[in-house]
Amino acid sequence: MHVYSMEQFGTNPLSQSSTSCLSEDSQDGNILTVGANSLEEKKLKRRQKNRAAAQRSRQKHTEKADELHQQHEQLEQNNRALKKEIEALKQEVKYWNQMLKDHESTCPDMLTPSLSTQTSLLHWLNRGIQ
């Protein structure tokens, strides 16, 4: 087996950046990989993709928060409407209870109802008031 020296080739193979994986930095003599630029490009592309993905994620979260806010507002509006309806129904129950009390004294059927009718009627009225 024959061992070749650098002098036999006439040039330093590390200085040929186009044919070697390594190149010599002319400013300070450090040896750099030829792929350093491609590594930087890959990092830059990865960062750009990450930024874009983060922006999409933030946008998605913002849209979801807006949607939830709108849903909350709609539910609050429905809740207010239902509370008004409950209040109106309570007033109606009050009105009918008063009508029943006013009618009790004049209605002959109300003067002598059976005990079971009185009990079920009172139970129904008390349940409706609450």
Kinemage of the C-alpha trace (Angstrom):
@kinemage 1
@onewidth
@group {chain A} dominant
@subgroup {mainchain}
@vectorlist {calphas} color= white
{ca met a 1} P 0.000 0.000 0.000
{ca his a 2} L 1.271 3.411 -0.906
{ca val a 3} L 0.789 6.542 1.223
{ca tyr a 4} L 0.559 9.833 -0.631
{ca ser a 5} L 1.627 13.100 0.859
{ca met a 6} L -0.051 16.482 0.367
{ca glu a 7} L 2.915 17.778 -1.522
{ca gln a 8} L 2.473 15.136 -4.209
{ca phe a 9} L -0.991 16.518 -5.073
{ca gly a 10} L 0.230 20.093 -5.122
{ca thr a 11} L -2.814 21.600 -3.397
{ca asn a 12} L -4.505 21.308 -0.086
{ca pro a 13} L -7.775 19.386 -0.686
{ca leu a 14} L -9.392 21.284 2.192
{ca ser a 15} L -9.062 24.586 0.366
{ca gln a 16} L -11.200 23.520 -2.594
{ca ser a 17} L -14.707 24.432 -1.510
{ca ser a 18} L -16.375 23.330 -4.729
{ca thr a 19} L -15.084 19.763 -4.556
{ca ser a 20} L -14.863 19.218 -0.835
{ca cys a 21} L -17.242 19.044 2.058
{ca leu a 22} L -15.008 21.410 3.973
{ca ser a 23} L -13.545 24.804 3.112
{ca glu a 24} L -10.976 27.045 4.713
{ca asp a 25} L -12.106 30.453 5.966
{ca ser a 26} L -9.712 32.929 4.411
{ca gln a 27} L -10.084 35.512 7.182
{ca asp a 28} L -9.154 33.579 10.276
{ca gly a 29} L -8.133 30.158 9.022
{ca asn a 30} L -11.091 28.307 10.588
{ca ile a 31} L -12.428 25.310 8.733
{ca leu a 32} L -16.141 25.604 7.953
{ca thr a 33} L -18.533 23.191 6.330
{ca val a 34} L -19.698 24.049 2.851
{ca gly a 35} L -23.209 23.196 4.010
{ca ala a 36} L -23.166 26.021 6.566
{ca asn a 37} L -25.164 28.235 4.247
{ca ser a 38} L -27.651 25.486 3.589
{ca leu a 39} L -27.937 24.859 7.323
{ca glu a 40} L -28.651 28.531 7.890
{ca glu a 41} L -31.190 28.469 5.087
{ca lys a 42} L -32.860 25.426 6.622
{ca lys a 43} L -32.972 27.137 10.016
{ca leu a 44} L -34.419 30.257 8.432
{ca lys a 45} L -37.058 28.279 6.565
{ca arg a 46} L -37.911 26.357 9.733
{ca arg a 47} L -38.249 29.624 11.657
{ca gln a 48} L -40.456 31.097 8.951
{ca lys a 49} L -42.652 28.007 8.925
{ca asn a 50} L -42.825 28.113 12.716
{ca arg a 51} L -43.773 31.805 12.659
{ca ala a 52} L -46.492 31.118 10.120
{ca ala a 53} L -47.804 28.189 12.160
{ca ala a 54} L -47.767 30.281 15.337
{ca gln a 55} L -49.618 33.084 13.533
{ca arg a 56} L -52.245 30.615 12.273
{ca ser a 57} L -52.583 29.222 15.788
{ca arg a 58} L -53.014 32.696 17.289
{ca gln a 59} L -55.573 33.552 14.608
{ca lys a 60} L -57.459 30.337 15.313
{ca his a 61} L -57.502 31.071 19.048
{ca thr a 62} L -58.687 34.636 18.396
{ca glu a 63} L -61.486 33.397 16.155
{ca lys a 64} L -62.507 30.811 18.770
{ca ala a 65} L -62.525 33.493 21.491
{ca asp a 66} L -64.657 35.753 19.282
{ca glu a 67} L -67.047 32.891 18.612
{ca leu a 68} L -67.307 32.102 22.326
{ca his a 69} L -67.885 35.782 23.090
{ca gln a 70} L -70.737 35.928 20.569
{ca gln a 71} L -72.192 32.723 21.977
{ca his a 72} L -71.949 34.165 25.492
{ca glu a 73} L -73.743 37.346 24.416
{ca gln a 74} L -76.507 35.298 22.773
{ca leu a 75} L -76.927 33.150 25.879
{ca glu a 76} L -77.069 36.255 28.073
{ca gln a 77} L -79.766 37.727 25.834
{ca asn a 78} L -81.740 34.455 25.964
{ca asn a 79} L -81.333 34.376 29.734
{ca arg a 80} L -82.707 37.927 30.077
{ca ala a 81} L -85.684 37.027 27.877
{ca leu a 82} L -86.399 33.903 29.923
{ca lys a 83} L -86.207 35.863 33.179
{ca lys a 84} L -88.733 38.349 31.790
{ca glu a 85} L -90.984 35.465 30.792
{ca ile a 86} L -90.682 33.932 34.279
{ca glu a 87} L -91.597 37.256 35.849
{ca ala a 88} L -94.599 37.628 33.534
{ca leu a 89} L -95.748 34.097 34.369
{ca lys a 90} L -95.394 34.776 38.099
{ca gln a 91} L -97.558 37.861 37.662
{ca glu a 92} L -100.105 35.783 35.754
{ca val a 93} L -100.172 33.181 38.553
{ca lys a 94} L -100.703 36.001 41.062
{ca tyr a 95} L -103.554 37.348 38.959
{ca trp a 96} L -105.253 33.951 38.696
{ca asn a 97} L -104.810 33.288 42.426
{ca gln a 98} L -106.492 36.601 43.152
{ca met a 99} L -109.278 35.776 40.689
{ca leu a 100} L -109.778 32.422 42.401
{ca lys a 101} L -109.930 34.027 45.850
{ca asp a 102} L -112.406 36.621 44.587
{ca his a 103} L -114.505 33.909 42.982
{ca glu a 104} L -114.507 31.604 46.016
{ca ser a 105} L -116.966 33.749 47.911
{ca thr a 106} L -119.475 33.931 45.064
{ca cys a 107} L -119.301 30.445 43.572
{ca pro a 108} L -121.620 27.875 45.176
{ca asp a 109} L -119.395 25.006 43.988
{ca met a 110} L -116.442 26.527 45.793
{ca leu a 111} L -118.356 26.761 49.090
{ca thr a 112} L -118.730 22.988 49.504
{ca pro a 113} L -116.002 21.253 47.514
{ca ser a 114} L -114.857 17.833 48.525
{ca leu a 115} L -111.758 17.567 50.667
{ca ser a 116} L -109.742 15.873 47.905
{ca thr a 117} L -110.603 18.671 45.462
{ca gln a 118} L -109.546 21.322 47.977
{ca thr a 119} L -106.281 19.544 48.727
{ca ser a 120} L -105.322 19.022 45.091
{ca leu a 121} L -106.342 22.589 44.197
{ca leu a 122} L -104.297 24.066 47.037
{ca his a 123} L -101.356 21.860 46.164
{ca trp a 124} L -101.517 22.965 42.509
{ca leu a 125} L -101.777 26.632 43.496
{ca asn a 126} L -98.895 26.468 45.944
{ca arg a 127} L -96.715 24.692 43.425
{ca gly a 128} L -97.497 27.320 40.779
{ca ile a 129} L -96.612 30.250 43.063
{ca gln a 130} L -93.129 29.056 43.754
